[in-house]
Amino acid sequence: MVARTTQKKMSEIMKEMADRILSKPADLVSDEAAHVALFLASAAWNNVKCSGRRRMPYRAAIRKIAGKRDIRQDLKTEPDALLAELEEFARKNYPDDHREIVVCGTTPRGTIRVEWTDSPVEPPANKTRWCLPRGRQ
């Protein structure tokens, strides 16, 4: 049996990061703004943890967010600046955590669910469809 180092749950890390960029406490912002904050947190995490291999194509989604005034009023500043702030936070606070987020969202009960993988996984060169192994919290 291999001993695993104790890591903070990814759902707790995502909540911590999302809360940093909301202009008000999470229970006082719109559901849409809370989901956007969670999206930006997971995007920032993967941008830091996947650097050198691939960066996820978040630019189109961030442009759409920037155009929605009702969401922007619940965020501290513009989405691009928030993404940079969260990337720096992940680098500084979790330098030795190399998990990659596969899925991040909320459950019907209002909790955060994150599926992740421990090791970098690349698609096979000859396959158009592939699956990532998943860790669950």
ChimeraX attribute file (.defattr): number of C-alpha atoms within 10 A of each C-alpha:
attribute: neighborCount
match mode: 1-to-1
recipient: residues
	/A:1	3
	/A:2	4
	/A:3	5
	/A:4	6
	/A:5	6
	/A:6	6
	/A:7	9
	/A:8	10
	/A:9	11
	/A:10	21
	/A:11	20
	/A:12	14
	/A:13	18
	/A:14	23
	/A:15	18
	/A:16	13
	/A:17	23
	/A:18	24
	/A:19	18
	/A:20	20
	/A:21	26
	/A:22	23
	/A:23	16
	/A:24	14
	/A:25	12
	/A:26	18
	/A:27	8
	/A:28	11
	/A:29	16
	/A:30	14
	/A:31	12
	/A:32	12
	/A:33	21
	/A:34	24
	/A:35	16
	/A:36	22
	/A:37	27
	/A:38	24
	/A:39	20
	/A:40	26
	/A:41	29
	/A:42	27
	/A:43	21
	/A:44	26
	/A:45	27
	/A:46	21
	/A:47	23
	/A:48	19
	/A:49	24
	/A:50	17
	/A:51	11
	/A:52	8
	/A:53	11
	/A:54	11
	/A:55	14
	/A:56	12
	/A:57	10
	/A:58	13
	/A:59	11
	/A:60	8
	/A:61	13
	/A:62	17
	/A:63	12
	/A:64	10
	/A:65	18
	/A:66	15
	/A:67	11
	/A:68	10
	/A:69	10
	/A:70	13
	/A:71	20
	/A:72	18
	/A:73	16
	/A:74	22
	/A:75	23
	/A:76	14
	/A:77	14
	/A:78	15
	/A:79	22
	/A:80	14
	/A:81	12
	/A:82	21
	/A:83	22
	/A:84	14
	/A:85	16
	/A:86	23
	/A:87	22
	/A:88	15
	/A:89	18
	/A:90	22
	/A:91	15
	/A:92	10
	/A:93	10
	/A:94	15
	/A:95	11
	/A:96	11
	/A:97	13
	/A:98	16
	/A:99	18
	/A:100	23
	/A:101	20
	/A:102	15
	/A:103	13
	/A:104	20
	/A:105	16
	/A:106	14
	/A:107	9
	/A:108	6
	/A:109	6
	/A:110	8
	/A:111	11
	/A:112	17
	/A:113	16
	/A:114	22
	/A:115	18
	/A:116	18
	/A:117	17
	/A:118	13
	/A:119	11
	/A:120	12
	/A:121	12
	/A:122	11
	/A:123	11
	/A:124	9
	/A:125	6
	/A:126	6
	/A:127	7
	/A:128	7
	/A:129	7
	/A:130	9
	/A:131	8
	/A:132	13
	/A:133	12
	/A:134	15
	/A:135	14
	/A:136	12
	/A:137	12
